[in-house]
C-alpha cells in the first residue's frame, strides 16, 4: 500500500481528513426535516464505518476504495449540475495527489494522456518548502506573510496544444498541528526568517522535516487562463526579441491563444521616414515565413511593395483559403511564394503605432479555414505589446542610422539626406559573412550650380583700423607707466623700453602690415608685461593693476575697438544668415535643392538644383527660372536687411552683393575625408575657379571693383544668360525693388579666365 507523501521535502506530515465535513453532516442529521435528516443519518452511518475518513487517511488505496462514499460526502461542494463545467477536485497544497475530480477535470486529464504528471510551473523544492513554512507562520504565529503568486499547471491537449490553468486552493478545511519535532519560534526568529528568504538551511532549522501535521483537505479549482498566460509569456519573451529563441517560442504561444496546433509564426519589421513604403524603407525580414529571401533589386522592391499594400489600411488581412485567394489574385508576385510553402490559411496583422506601420505579424496554418477573419481578433491581446516593442526598435534603428550618417557624412541638408540614407541602408543590409561593405559614393550628376555672396565692404581696412587704435592705446599706457617709474628708478632698462615703445608707436601709425599686430603683442607680452609685474613700487602698484585689467579680451579697454569690429561682423553675419536661411527654406517648394552656406566677413552660399537631387519629382526649366528670380529677390532682401540695421551697428560697415550665373551642368561628390560636397572632376572645377577669382575683380581697364555697396552685381558668360537676367531685373524694376539704372561691363582678365561680363544694378530702399 502506498502511503501519502509530498512531492518534495516538507515540514508537513500529510493526513487527508474530512472531519469538518463530517461534523456538518452530524449537525444536518439532527435537523427537524425528517426526510432530509434520515438521508443524512444513513450517509453518516456509512461514513463512520470508516474512522480514517475522520482521523486521517494515510493509505492512498483508501481513496480508490471509498471514492463513491467520499463523493457523496462532498456532494454539497461538488454539485452534479456543474461537474461538466467546473475544473475542480480535492487535494492538499502543492501535492500531486488529486482525487474526486469533476467530469471536466477528468476529460482534461484524459486528453493529456497517461504519461502526463502534475507539476506546478516554475516551482522548485526550495520555494515549496519556504511557502509551506509561511503557511505555518500565518496559521500558528498569526503573521501576515503574503507569499502568494499565481501558480499554474501546463496541461497539453490531445492535439499537443499546451493550455495553462491557474490553480486556486480553498484552505478552509485545513488544520495545522505541531508535533514534538516542532521548534518554538520567538519574535526574533520570525524576523530573521523574514529577512532570509533565500537561506533554505535556516528554514529547515526552524521548521524540521515533518514537524507539523497538515490535516484536512483543500478544494482545488483550475481556471483556464491560457490566453492571459500566453500573453504574459509573450511579454516576457519580447525581451529577447530578434533572437532565434524568441522565434522558436512563438509557435507554442500562438497555438495556445488560437487553440490550433501546427501554427507557424513569423514577423517583418519596417523602419522608414514618413508613413508610406518607399525605396528608403528598411525591411527586416529574417524571420518572415511569407516573404522569400532577396531576389533582384527591382523584383524585390515590387514584392515588398505588394506585401505592404496587402496590409496597408487594414486591421488584419485574414485569408481562410489560400488556393482561392491565389486564383482570384493571379497578378500578385507573392502568390507563388505562398503556394510553395503549402499554406492553407494565414493572417497578416500590421503592427501599427501612431498611424505608422512598424511591421507585420504573420500567422500561418497548413489547413484551410482554420485561420479566418473571426479568430484573427484573438491577436488583439498581443498587438499592443508588439507595437510598443517595434516602436522602440524602430526608434533605436533610426537613431543608429542618424548616428552613422553623422559619423560618416556629418550634418546633412534635408534635400540630400535620402541619398545618404540609401547608402546606409545598402551597408546595413549586406549579408553577414560577405565582409565589410565599401563606403558608397554620394554623387549628384547634372546639377546647375548657383553662387551668391554678400561681402562686408572694406572689412580688412576696418579691422586693421580697430587693431591700430587698440595697440596705440596699449602702447601709450605702457609708455605712461614706464615714464612714471623712471622718475624714481632711472635705469638703462627703462630707457631702452621707452625707446622701443616709441619705435613701435611709429610703426603702428605709419608702417602697419599683416604681421605688425603679432610683433607688437609678442614684445608687449614677452618683455614689457613681465617686467611690470615684477615691479613692486608702492606708488605704481595700482596703475600696473589697471594695465593688467585692460588686457582682458572680453572686457579690457585694450581690446575695445577689436571687440566692436568683431561684434559688427557677428551681427551682420547673424541677420544675413537668418534671412537667407528662411528664404531658401521657402525656396525648397520650387524644387528640392542642396544648399550650403558659409560665414566669413559676410556670407556666401552654394546651391545645386537638378533631377538627381529629387529623382521622384519632374524637373524642368521653369523651376530653374523660378529659382534664379528667387535668388535675385533674396539678394534684394539681404541688402534691404543690412540697410535697415546699419544705424544700429557699432561700425557702419557697408556690404556688396554678387551673383555668379553658371548654366553648364556639373557633378558634385561628397568627400568623405572632408565631410563636405565638392565639384567632381577637373572639367567641373571651372565653376570653383570663377567663384574664387571674381570676388576682388575690377571692371576692365579700370581700378573699380565690380561689386559695390547697395548694388547687386551679376556675373555671366553668355549672351543668353544676359538676356535672361535682363528680363528678371526688369520684373524687379517694375516692382520698384531695383533701380532703373542698369550698368553693363566686361571684367578684367583673370588668371586662366577671360570673357566674363557683368550687369550691375542698385537696390531701391
Phi and psi in degrees as a GROMACS rama.xvg file:
@    title "Ramachandran Plot"
@    xaxis  label "Phi"
@    yaxis  label "Psi"
@TYPE xy
-89.293  125.45  UNK-2
-78.9033  158.102  UNK-3
-77.4114  127.754  UNK-4
-138.631  163.047  UNK-5
-85.7313  163.311  UNK-6
-86.4275  4.50487  UNK-7
-156.976  165.733  UNK-8
-62.8878  137.887  UNK-9
-148.946  151.207  UNK-10
-77.6716  3.32053  UNK-11
-105.681  142.432  UNK-12
-97.1937  130.8  UNK-13
-96.977  132.792  UNK-14
-139.126  111.94  UNK-15
-73.2035  124.16  UNK-16
-140.616  142.089  UNK-17
-113.819  30.491  UNK-18
-57.5317  -44.7387  UNK-19
-63.7547  -36.4882  UNK-20
-72.474  -37.6636  UNK-21
-64.3539  -39.2198  UNK-22
-61.967  -41.148  UNK-23
-63.0255  -37.9116  UNK-24
-65.3704  -39.1834  UNK-25
-62.8928  -40.4702  UNK-26
-67.354  -39.0416  UNK-27
-67.3324  -30.2149  UNK-28
-67.7044  -18.4068  UNK-29
-98.7876  8.41361  UNK-30
-67.347  157.36  UNK-31
-75.61  -17.6501  UNK-32
-73.6157  98.6791  UNK-33
-63.1451  -40.1678  UNK-34
-62.5343  -45.6441  UNK-35
-69.0148  -40.741  UNK-36
-63.6553  -39.3406  UNK-37
-61.8403  -42.1067  UNK-38
-64.5373  -41.09  UNK-39
-67.4842  -39.1863  UNK-40
-64.9774  -40.2771  UNK-41
-62.8876  -43.6734  UNK-42
-65.4403  -38.6395  UNK-43
-64.4179  -40.8525  UNK-44
-59.8315  -41.8818  UNK-45
-68.3646  -36.867  UNK-46
-69.3445  -43.3036  UNK-47
-68.3183  -16.5959  UNK-48
-68.6719  -12.9954  UNK-49
-123.631  85.4411  UNK-50
-56.7984  -27.3973  UNK-51
-64.514  -20.5067  UNK-52
-64.6923  -28.5278  UNK-53
-95.9002  -42.6106  UNK-54
-76.2843  -29.2207  UNK-55
130.578  128.618  UNK-56
-89.1237  128.593  UNK-57
-119.159  2.75843  UNK-58
-126.854  121.177  UNK-59
-64.8015  -22.8331  UNK-60
-63.1074  -27.8856  UNK-61
-62.5716  -33.98  UNK-62
-61.6758  -39.1947  UNK-63
-71.6151  -40.2535  UNK-64
-69.109  -39.5875  UNK-65
-106.276  20.625  UNK-66
-56.5436  -46.3768  UNK-67
-61.7996  -39.8025  UNK-68
-67.7212  -42.0584  UNK-69
-62.8275  -38.1829  UNK-70
-63.1123  -41.0845  UNK-71
-65.0107  -39.9806  UNK-72
-62.7896  -34.142  UNK-73
-101.838  15.477  UNK-74
-59.0846  -34.722  UNK-75
-65.7904  -24.3745  UNK-76
-96.4873  -11.1829  UNK-77
-129.831  72.3642  UNK-78
-57.6292  134.764  UNK-79
-64.616  -27.4608  UNK-80
-69.1241  -17.0285  UNK-81
-109.456  5.07621  UNK-82
-65.1285  -24.4856  UNK-83
-93.7798  0.220685  UNK-84
-109.959  -44.2019  UNK-85
-86.3781  145.265  UNK-86
-105.325  96.386  UNK-87
-142.964  149.126  UNK-88
-164.575  179.314  UNK-89
-105.912  138.06  UNK-90
-160.821  175.181  UNK-91
-111.84  149.409  UNK-92
-53.0889  132.53  UNK-93
63.7178  24.7557  UNK-94
-119.687  143.985  UNK-95
-85.0066  -4.27621  UNK-96
-77.7999  106.622  UNK-97
-129.012  129.031  UNK-98
-142.262  178.638  UNK-99
55.1926  47.7787  UNK-100
-78.4555  146.637  UNK-101
-70.4307  165.611  UNK-102
-62.8619  -34.7667  UNK-103
-68.2895  -38.556  UNK-104
-61.7078  -45.6834  UNK-105
-60.5617  -40.2061  UNK-106
-63.9846  -40.8145  UNK-107
-62.9494  -44.3401  UNK-108
-69.5916  -32.1852  UNK-109
-64.3652  -42.042  UNK-110
-65.0683  -33.3219  UNK-111
-67.7464  -24.8068  UNK-112
96.9594  160.729  UNK-113
-67.2514  -24.7335  UNK-114
-80.8779  -8.80064  UNK-115
-69.861  136.59  UNK-116
-125.846  137.122  UNK-117
-64.7647  134.308  UNK-118
-154.733  122.832  UNK-119
-71.4371  129.795  UNK-120
-66.931  137.125  UNK-121
57.8845  35.2279  UNK-122
-121.622  121.057  UNK-123
-101.49  176.397  UNK-124
-62.3063  -36.2219  UNK-125
-63.2933  -46.7041  UNK-126
-59.3659  -45.5919  UNK-127
-65.6835  -37.643  UNK-128
-64.9352  -48.2337  UNK-129
-64.7065  -39.5645  UNK-130
-66.1174  -36.366  UNK-131
-62.2979  -39.7632  UNK-132
-65.4119  -36.3681  UNK-133
-65.5642  -35.9613  UNK-134
-59.0291  -43.2856  UNK-135
-63.9038  -45.0385  UNK-136
-59.5053  -43.8953  UNK-137
-68.0643  -38.5475  UNK-138
-79.289  -41.9299  UNK-139
-92.1939  -41.367  UNK-140
-105.339  1.34353  UNK-141
72.4279  16.9989  UNK-142
-72.7172  168.287  UNK-143
-125.545  55.3912  UNK-144
-75.8827  122.271  UNK-145
-94.6893  91.2337  UNK-146
-102.413  -0.434928  UNK-147
-74.114  141.286  UNK-148
-145.543  155.295  UNK-149
-56.6301  130.915  UNK-150
-120.82  146.648  UNK-151
-135.134  148.016  UNK-152
-102.929  134.285  UNK-153
-103.636  110.587  UNK-154
-121.188  124.339  UNK-155
-78.8029  153.993  UNK-156
-92.7241  176.357  UNK-157
-62.4282  -28.173  UNK-158
-83.493  -1.23654  UNK-159
89.7972  5.51576  UNK-160
-80.2059  128.138  UNK-161
-85.5567  121.84  UNK-162
-106.534  151.374  UNK-163
-116.646  123.47  UNK-164
-117.75  126.829  UNK-165
-81.2389  138.269  UNK-166
-101.788  128.048  UNK-167
-121.71  132.237  UNK-168
-108.838  132.505  UNK-169
-101.051  107.826  UNK-170
-100.152  19.7606  UNK-171
-64.0432  -20.8725  UNK-172
-102.654  17.0141  UNK-173
-105.71  147.703  UNK-174
-136.212  146.414  UNK-175
-118.286  127.677  UNK-176
-124.394  123.899  UNK-177
-69.0735  146.573  UNK-178
-103.967  -179.016  UNK-179
-69.9872  -9.04245  UNK-180
-83.9284  -13.4323  UNK-181
-65.8255  137.909  UNK-182
-98.3103  119.373  UNK-183
-62.7002  138.875  UNK-184
-113.439  137.938  UNK-185
-92.7252  171.586  UNK-186
-61.2091  -36.3402  UNK-187
-65.2339  -37.8719  UNK-188
-62.0139  -44.2926  UNK-189
-64.0716  -42.2616  UNK-190
-61.5136  -40.091  UNK-191
-63.0558  -41.8397  UNK-192
-63.9984  -40.9614  UNK-193
-63.4964  -25.5418  UNK-194
-95.6687  2.73607  UNK-195
-137.878  56.8265  UNK-196
-57.4366  -37.2477  UNK-197
-77.8799  -14.7201  UNK-198
-87.3124  87.5112  UNK-199
-63.9325  -36.5235  UNK-200
-62.1702  -35.2103  UNK-201
-65.6928  -43.5344  UNK-202
-64.1165  -39.4882  UNK-203
-68.254  -29.5793  UNK-204
-69.5868  -43.724  UNK-205
-79.4996  -23.8907  UNK-206
-131.385  81.6253  UNK-207
-61.7036  162.795  UNK-208
-57.8774  134.121  UNK-209
53.6773  36.3785  UNK-210
-87.4261  -6.6462  UNK-211
-135.54  148.54  UNK-212
-99.2899  126.315  UNK-213
-101.665  106.6  UNK-214
-116.411  139.718  UNK-215
121.985  -145.82  UNK-216
-157.905  164.666  UNK-217
-128.417  152.612  UNK-218
-95.5211  121.174  UNK-219
-100.606  130.385  UNK-220
-123.731  132.481  UNK-221
-107.127  136.574  UNK-222
-116.088  133.922  UNK-223
-72.5152  104.414  UNK-224
-114.361  33.9615  UNK-225
-59.1607  -50.7297  UNK-226
-66.1738  -48.0665  UNK-227
-59.9087  -40.9539  UNK-228
-71.1039  -37.4424  UNK-229
-62.7932  -38.7221  UNK-230
-63.5926  -42.2505  UNK-231
-61.677  -43.2939  UNK-232
-64.2184  -41.3295  UNK-233
-59.8263  -43.9152  UNK-234
-60.8949  -40.6283  UNK-235
-66.5843  -40.34  UNK-236
-68.9383  -23.5358  UNK-237
-60.7113  -21.3402  UNK-238
-63.4555  -27.123  UNK-239
-106.036  31.5238  UNK-240
-55.8606  149.817  UNK-241
69.6306  14.6447  UNK-242
-106.605  157.898  UNK-243
-63.3189  -33.7136  UNK-244
-63.6511  -39.7198  UNK-245
-63.3086  -46.2232  UNK-246
-59.0438  -41.6411  UNK-247
-68.6916  -27.724  UNK-248
-80.7661  -16.3845  UNK-249
-64.7975  -39.5747  UNK-250
-59.7493  -46.6494  UNK-251
-67.9098  -37.1949  UNK-252
-63.2765  -48.7503  UNK-253
-77.6461  -25.8898  UNK-254
-63.3005  -37.3906  UNK-255
-66.4433  -41.1316  UNK-256
-67.3266  -44.9047  UNK-257
-87.0137  -14.5345  UNK-258
58.3116  40.6789  UNK-259
-130.801  128.691  UNK-260
-83.8328  170.67  UNK-261
63.4632  24.4636  UNK-262
-77.3913  143.97  UNK-263
-119.467  134.724  UNK-264
-120.309  135.59  UNK-265
-138.451  174.495  UNK-266
-156.243  155.525  UNK-267
-128.011  143.524  UNK-268
-118.676  143.13  UNK-269
-118.035  140.964  UNK-270
-134.906  115.581  UNK-271
-155.517  157.121  UNK-272
-82.8184  138.735  UNK-273
84.9551  -166.142  UNK-274
-113.854  -4.30535  UNK-275
-113.956  157.471  UNK-276
-79.0474  135.499  UNK-277
-153.329  -173.437  UNK-278
-63.2993  -19.9546  UNK-279
-92.6538  -4.00601  UNK-280
-69.063  127.552  UNK-281
-89.6391  129.831  UNK-282
-117.986  120.313  UNK-283
-102.895  108.999  UNK-284
-126.324  23.7905  UNK-285
-55.9697  -35.9061  UNK-286
-105.783  16.1167  UNK-287
-74.9801  141.573  UNK-288
-111.622  -0.538477  UNK-289
-98.8292  -48.0348  UNK-290
-79.3033  141.964  UNK-291
-81.251  176.25  UNK-292
-66.6263  175.947  UNK-293
-63.5158  139.038  UNK-294
-119.604  -156.992  UNK-295
-58.4998  148.316  UNK-296
-53.0848  -47.5476  UNK-297
-69.4636  -44.9113  UNK-298
-63.1271  -38.6806  UNK-299
-64.5631  -43.0129  UNK-300
-64.0167  -43.399  UNK-301
-61.69  -39.5873  UNK-302
-63.4952  -47.1714  UNK-303
-65.0939  -36.7278  UNK-304
-65.3766  -41.2565  UNK-305
-62.958  -42.1176  UNK-306
-59.6493  -45.7103  UNK-307
-60.4255  -46.89  UNK-308
-63.6846  -27.6749  UNK-309
-64.6701  -31.7356  UNK-310
-107.818  -18.3701  UNK-311
-61.8002  132.128  UNK-312
80.3088  6.32107  UNK-313
-115.202  157.22  UNK-314
-84.1381  -46.3638  UNK-315
-145.42  148.024  UNK-316
-111.912  108.088  UNK-317
-110.077  117.389  UNK-318
-110.666  106.318  UNK-319
-82.4122  -19.4118  UNK-320
-139.102  101.536  UNK-321
-62.5223  -39.1818  UNK-322
-58.6691  -46.9647  UNK-323
-64.3969  -39.0938  UNK-324
-62.1276  -42.294  UNK-325
-65.4785  -40.8033  UNK-326
-63.4141  -35.2732  UNK-327
-80.4768  -19.5762  UNK-328
-128.853  61.4713  UNK-329
-68.2486  -16.526  UNK-330
-78.6417  -13.7003  UNK-331
-73.3742  122.578  UNK-332
-72.3231  -14.7999  UNK-333
-80.6101  -15.396  UNK-334
-62.7585  -39.5985  UNK-335
-58.4486  -40.7214  UNK-336
-69.0983  -33.0177  UNK-337
-67.9702  -43.3771  UNK-338
-65.4835  -39.55  UNK-339
-59.4721  -29.3509  UNK-340
-90.3751  0.705194  UNK-341
58.2943  44.043  UNK-342
-79.0978  140.914  UNK-343
-95.9224  -36.8513  UNK-344
-152.98  155.642  UNK-345
-156.884  161.781  UNK-346
-127.66  131.283  UNK-347
-110.714  119.016  UNK-348
-115.99  107.181  UNK-349
-65.5181  135.226  UNK-350
-94.7697  111.57  UNK-351
-119.638  136.834  UNK-352
-140.503  126.074  UNK-353
54.8201  37.6884  UNK-354
79.8105  1.16393  UNK-355
-107.727  131.203  UNK-356
-78.4244  113.911  UNK-357
-94.7852  -17.0575  UNK-358
177.166  -174.473  UNK-359
-139.142  130.562  UNK-360
-93.5686  128.73  UNK-361
-110.42  124.18  UNK-362
-121.452  121.916  UNK-363
-130.253  151.28  UNK-364
-137.348  144.09  UNK-365
-73.6185  -10.2527  UNK-366
-103.911  141.527  UNK-367
-70.8661  143.601  UNK-368
73.5052  -11.3285  UNK-369
-66.437  -34.8384  UNK-370
-105.793  131.697  UNK-371
-153.685  -179.725  UNK-372
-69.1258  -18.1037  UNK-373
-81.0932  -54.8436  UNK-374
-75.9779  -6.74142  UNK-375
-60.5337  -25.872  UNK-376
-65.5894  -17.6863  UNK-377
-62.4144  -22.4059  UNK-378
-69.1091  -14.8761  UNK-379
-60.317  -22.8896  UNK-380
-76.0941  -19.5915  UNK-381
-111.267  -20.55  UNK-382
-60.5983  -38.9847  UNK-383
-59.28  -39.5056  UNK-384
-70.6691  -37.3776  UNK-385
-68.9837  -38.8543  UNK-386
-66.5857  -38.2449  UNK-387
-62.3584  -41.9084  UNK-388
-66.7669  -46.2531  UNK-389
-67.0015  -33.1591  UNK-390
-62.7661  -43.0146  UNK-391
-62.8684  -43.604  UNK-392
-64.5134  -40.51  UNK-393
-62.5832  -42.1337  UNK-394
-64.0853  -42.7846  UNK-395
-64.3254  -41.5145  UNK-396
-64.939  -42.2436  UNK-397
-63.6861  -38.8796  UNK-398
-63.314  -40.5019  UNK-399
-64.2964  -40.3046  UNK-400
-62.1562  -48.1609  UNK-401
-64.1787  -37.9925  UNK-402
-63.6628  -41.4848  UNK-403
-66.5835  -39.1983  UNK-404
-62.7655  -44.6659  UNK-405
-63.6127  -41.1402  UNK-406
-65.981  -42.3152  UNK-407
-88.4797  -34.5634  UNK-408
-125.546  -3.27589  UNK-409
67.5673  -174.224  UNK-410
-64.2085  142.031  UNK-411
-122.373  147.878  UNK-412
-71.2319  138.695  UNK-413
-55.8049  -30.9343  UNK-414
-66.8564  -23.3694  UNK-415
-114.688  3.63636  UNK-416
-59.7795  -33.6939  UNK-417
-57.8038  -36.5074  UNK-418
-66.3164  -40.5166  UNK-419
-71.9368  -37.2331  UNK-420
-62.4744  -38.734  UNK-421
-62.1479  -40.5556  UNK-422
-66.1254  -42.0266  UNK-423
-66.7843  -39.2356  UNK-424
-59.0523  -44.6724  UNK-425
-60.5544  -41.579  UNK-426
-68.0618  -43.9471  UNK-427
-69.9415  -26.7427  UNK-428
-86.5983  -0.883293  UNK-429
-60.4504  135.992  UNK-430
-69.8753  141.286  UNK-431
-57.6504  144.814  UNK-432
93.3915  -8.03487  UNK-433
-92.4871  6.72756  UNK-434
85.2384  172.585  UNK-435
-70.5669  133.27  UNK-436
-71.9117  139.498  UNK-437
-69.8656  147.46  UNK-438
-61.0902  132.276  UNK-439
-77.7178  134.332  UNK-440
-76.1354  134.937  UNK-441
-105.468  106.372  UNK-442
-131.964  136.679  UNK-443
-117.964  116.377  UNK-444
-94.4658  156.058  UNK-445
53.8897  53.0292  UNK-446
-109.66  146.687  UNK-447
-92.5308  123.973  UNK-448
-87.7587  145.915  UNK-449
-118.466  144.739  UNK-450
-139.392  136.689  UNK-451
-143.204  155.574  UNK-452
-149.205  135.217  UNK-453
-121.753  105.94  UNK-454
-106.421  138.148  UNK-455
-72.3005  118.796  UNK-456
-73.5393  129.056  UNK-457
67.0867  29.4546  UNK-458
-65.8686  -36.4613  UNK-459
-64.4829  -45.0209  UNK-460
-63.8768  -41.1115  UNK-461
-64.5351  -39.9747  UNK-462
-65.8589  -44.3564  UNK-463
-59.3796  -40.2848  UNK-464
-63.8147  -41.3895  UNK-465
-66.1661  -38.1096  UNK-466
-65.2666  -44.0379  UNK-467
-59.3145  -43.8168  UNK-468
-62.6923  -43.4446  UNK-469
-65.203  -43.6243  UNK-470
-66.9487  -39.1127  UNK-471
-59.1765  -43.527  UNK-472
-63.3305  -42.7342  UNK-473
-67.4993  -43.3774  UNK-474
-64.1759  -41.3946  UNK-475
-61.7471  -39.5983  UNK-476
-65.0734  -42.2875  UNK-477
-64.9626  -41.5436  UNK-478
-61.7782  -41.1685  UNK-479
-63.9357  -42.789  UNK-480
-61.2949  -49.1322  UNK-481
-63.7636  -37.7831  UNK-482
-63.6896  -40.3599  UNK-483
-68.4128  -38.7941  UNK-484
-68.1689  -33.6369  UNK-485
-64.1748  -25.1466  UNK-486
-63.3322  -33.2788  UNK-487
-99.4466  -22.6414  UNK-488
-139.156  83.3603  UNK-489
-84.0805  91.9011  UNK-490
-117.209  161.306  UNK-491
-63.9329  -33.2296  UNK-492
-61.2988  -42.9443  UNK-493
-66  -39.1592  UNK-494
-64.9096  -37.7262  UNK-495
-64.9953  -46.7034  UNK-496
-58.8574  -41.8095  UNK-497
-62.9018  -44.7557  UNK-498
-66.5605  -39.1209  UNK-499
-63.1152  -43.4923  UNK-500
-66.5904  -36.7455  UNK-501
-63.9249  -38.7188  UNK-502
-64.8564  -39.2779  UNK-503
-66.227  -35.1796  UNK-504
-63.9224  -41.5696  UNK-505
-63.5502  -40.2603  UNK-506
-64.547  -39.8819  UNK-507
-62.9761  -40.9028  UNK-508
-80.3127  -27.5736  UNK-509
-120.732  -30.4849  UNK-510
-126.767  42.5199  UNK-511
-71.4371  121.769  UNK-512
-125.577  -177.657  UNK-513
-60.2529  -35.1473  UNK-514
-99.4143  4.81131  UNK-515
-63.3944  -44.0065  UNK-516
-58.4485  -45.2892  UNK-517
-63.5438  -44.1276  UNK-518
-60.6172  -45.8251  UNK-519
-67.1588  -43.3807  UNK-520
-62.0996  -39.6533  UNK-521
-62.8737  -39.4491  UNK-522
-71.0092  -46.2624  UNK-523
-63.0587  -42.3043  UNK-524
-79.3241  -31.8993  UNK-525
-89.7636  -24.1284  UNK-526
-119.238  -56.4982  UNK-527
-67.4261  -49.5132  UNK-528
-62.5139  -48.4122  UNK-529
-58.3011  -37.2705  UNK-530
-67.9053  -42.2856  UNK-531
-62.437  -41.5852  UNK-532
-66.0516  -25.5039  UNK-533
-84.0521  -5.48593  UNK-534
-86.3044  129.872  UNK-535
-118.127  23.5326  UNK-536
-64.6493  129.96  UNK-537
-60.2968  -40.5638  UNK-538
-70.5087  -24.0213  UNK-539
-99.9819  -4.32935  UNK-540
-61.6355  -44.7287  UNK-541
-65.0811  -38.6022  UNK-542
-67.4989  -37.7399  UNK-543
-67.4397  -39.3349  UNK-544
-60.7134  -41.9519  UNK-545
-62.7428  -37.9731  UNK-546
-62.526  -42.9063  UNK-547
-62.6953  -43.6686  UNK-548
-63.6307  -35.2485  UNK-549
-69.0544  -15.4115  UNK-550
-79.338  -14.7862  UNK-551
-62.2337  125.053  UNK-552
-69.1299  -26.5976  UNK-553
-82.4799  -35.304  UNK-554
-130.357  -18.0768  UNK-555
-66.628  149.52  UNK-556
-71.8699  -18.7522  UNK-557
-75.4786  -3.32275  UNK-558
-124.862  18.896  UNK-559
-58.8075  -52.2481  UNK-560
-73.5872  -33.3778  UNK-561
-66.4193  -38.4375  UNK-562
-64.5186  -40.7601  UNK-563
-63.117  -39.8152  UNK-564
-66.5441  -48.3995  UNK-565
-60.3307  -39.8248  UNK-566
-63.7119  -39.5267  UNK-567
-62.9828  -48.212  UNK-568
-61.9071  -40.7062  UNK-569
-63.7896  -42.5488  UNK-570
-64.5264  -45.831  UNK-571
-60.2687  -49.3202  UNK-572
-60.0155  -38.2738  UNK-573
-62.9028  -54.4982  UNK-574
-75.1787  -28.5565  UNK-575
-67.3949  -44.8563  UNK-576
-63.8791  -41.7559  UNK-577
-64.2719  -42.9022  UNK-578
-63.3779  -43.1033  UNK-579
-66.3773  -43.0256  UNK-580
-61.8257  -43.2028  UNK-581
-62.5285  -42.2174  UNK-582
-66.8524  -43.5413  UNK-583
-72.2341  -27.1953  UNK-584
-62.8102  -41.0655  UNK-585
-68.8194  -32.9681  UNK-586
-68.121  -17.8352  UNK-587
-61.0577  -22.1052  UNK-588
-72.8934  -21.5634  UNK-589
-67.2816  -52.7298  UNK-590
-167.617  133.991  UNK-591
-56.5172  133.273  UNK-592
-144.581  158.716  UNK-593
-88.7981  133.439  UNK-594
-133.273  135.734  UNK-595
-139.574  142.572  UNK-596
-130.622  146.783  UNK-597
-132.422  146.005  UNK-598
-110.149  137.516  UNK-599
-144.623  -118.974  UNK-600
-92.3863  76.9163  UNK-601
114.473  -164.009  UNK-602
-131.983  152.54  UNK-603
-139.087  156.594  UNK-604
-148.905  152.831  UNK-605
-117.492  146.035  UNK-606
-141.608  134.285  UNK-607
-127.465  130.57  UNK-608
-131.928  142.573  UNK-609
169.77  168.996  UNK-610
-60.1254  -35.6218  UNK-611
-68.982  -19.5429  UNK-612
-71.1051  -38.355  UNK-613
-136.942  80.8556  UNK-614
-60.2507  -24.1177  UNK-615
-87.19  -1.10403  UNK-616
-119.96  132.639  UNK-617
-72.6657  123.352  UNK-618
-98.263  138.79  UNK-619
-141.35  172.809  UNK-620
-66.2183  -27.6683  UNK-621
-61.941  -39.0436  UNK-622
-64.8689  -38.1226  UNK-623
-62.7478  -44.7578  UNK-624
-62.7696  -43.6567  UNK-625
-60.3583  -39.844  UNK-626
-71.4768  -33.1619  UNK-627
-67.9358  -42.5039  UNK-628
-70.8259  -30.2812  UNK-629
-59.8357  -43.7188  UNK-630
-61.2742  -42.2588  UNK-631
-65.4951  -43.9208  UNK-632
-60.9084  -41.7534  UNK-633
-64.409  -38.3666  UNK-634
-60.7939  -39.8654  UNK-635
-60.1501  -43.1598  UNK-636
-60.1078  -42.5849  UNK-637
-64.776  -42.7151  UNK-638
-66.2327  -40.8277  UNK-639
-60.9711  -45.3964  UNK-640
-57.943  -46.1588  UNK-641
-65.3197  -40.9673  UNK-642
-60.0071  -39.1395  UNK-643
-71.8222  -24.3119  UNK-644
-95.1837  -5.66285  UNK-645
-58.1773  -42.3745  UNK-646
-70.64  -16.6354  UNK-647
-89.8178  -9.76025  UNK-648
-80.0095  144.058  UNK-649
-58.7832  -38.6744  UNK-650
-116.061  132.038  UNK-651
-80.6322  68.1761  UNK-652
-83.8788  137.654  UNK-653
-89.5992  162.099  UNK-654
-128.042  151.647  UNK-655
-121.922  150.902  UNK-656
-120.365  142.955  UNK-657
-142.542  134.853  UNK-658
-124.218  134.889  UNK-659
-107.895  124.117  UNK-660
-96.5007  124.974  UNK-661
-140.56  105.48  UNK-662
-92.1715  -10.74  UNK-663
-78.0745  123.045  UNK-664
-61.5074  143.142  UNK-665
-129.565  177.031  UNK-666
-118.733  143.506  UNK-667
-121.496  143.129  UNK-668
-126.846  140.713  UNK-669
-81.9844  122.892  UNK-670
-93.3309  113.315  UNK-671
-63.4848  -32.3334  UNK-672
-69.546  -34.02  UNK-673
-104.255  -5.44957  UNK-674
55.4776  44.454  UNK-675
-156.344  163.905  UNK-676
-82.2956  147.351  UNK-677
-146.111  158.214  UNK-678
-63.9774  147.058  UNK-679
-103.999  114.063  UNK-680
95.1969  160.489  UNK-681
-65.233  -41.0227  UNK-682
-60.367  -42.2764  UNK-683
-75.0267  -14.0274  UNK-684
-68.1432  -15.8724  UNK-685
-57.7113  -37.7318  UNK-686
-57.9103  -45.0648  UNK-687
-65.8665  -38.9154  UNK-688
-61.3995  -47.0811  UNK-689
-62.9198  -43.0663  UNK-690
-52.5579  -48.3271  UNK-691
-73.6593  -25.4003  UNK-692
-98.0804  -16.0427  UNK-693
-83.8553  -12.2094  UNK-694
-55.6036  -47.3321  UNK-695
-108.17  19.7301  UNK-696
-72.529  152.955  UNK-697
-108.257  162.331  UNK-698
-68.2737  142.116  UNK-699
-56.3812  133.763  UNK-700
65.8789  20.8596  UNK-701
-137.946  172.538  UNK-702
-105.378  15.2391  UNK-703
-88.263  129.208  UNK-704
-67.5562  144.654  UNK-705
-69.2626  -30.235  UNK-706
-96.6472  127.928  UNK-707
-130.53  153.399  UNK-708
-58.1258  143.088  UNK-709
62.2564  19.6809  UNK-710
-131.506  155.417  UNK-711
-111.662  125.668  UNK-712
-106.88  130.039  UNK-713
-116.917  112.987  UNK-714
-95.5546  135.091  UNK-715
-146.454  175.62  UNK-716
-123.608  -18.8821  UNK-717
-127.722  158.808  UNK-718
-65.3029  -33.2154  UNK-719
-63.5588  -40.2321  UNK-720
-66.0856  -37.9668  UNK-721
-62.2727  -46.9867  UNK-722
-60.3386  -42.0143  UNK-723
-60.7783  -46.7691  UNK-724
-76.2511  -27.73  UNK-725
-61.6059  -36.2913  UNK-726
-65.0439  -45.0785  UNK-727
-63.5626  -43.1218  UNK-728
-62.4255  -39.5578  UNK-729
-59.7834  -39.6135  UNK-730
-61.6189  -45.9568  UNK-731
-73.0311  -26.3384  UNK-732
-67.3582  -40.3707  UNK-733
-63.5383  -31.1069  UNK-734
-83.9643  2.63118  UNK-735
60.886  33.5945  UNK-736
-96.9632  -26.3144  UNK-737
-122.73  151.268  UNK-738
-67.1388  153.643  UNK-739
-76.0679  -14.217  UNK-740
-85.033  116.269  UNK-741
-119.005  121.563  UNK-742
-97.3203  147.827  UNK-743
-135.928  131.669  UNK-744
-156.3  168.548  UNK-745
-103.03  144.034  UNK-746
-82.846  153.302  UNK-747
-61.8459  159.967  UNK-748
-64.9751  126.303  UNK-749
-106.275  165.569  UNK-750
-59.2098  117.031  UNK-751
64.7328  10.0192  UNK-752
-135.335  129.53  UNK-753
-144.85  163.569  UNK-754
84.4815  9.99689  UNK-755
-77.9967  140.748  UNK-756
-125.138  168.501  UNK-757
-149.884  151.404  UNK-758
-111.213  143.031  UNK-759
-136.774  131.116  UNK-760
-142.504  142.191  UNK-761
-80.2133  154.297  UNK-762
-94.7336  133.71  UNK-763
-88.706  129.502  UNK-764
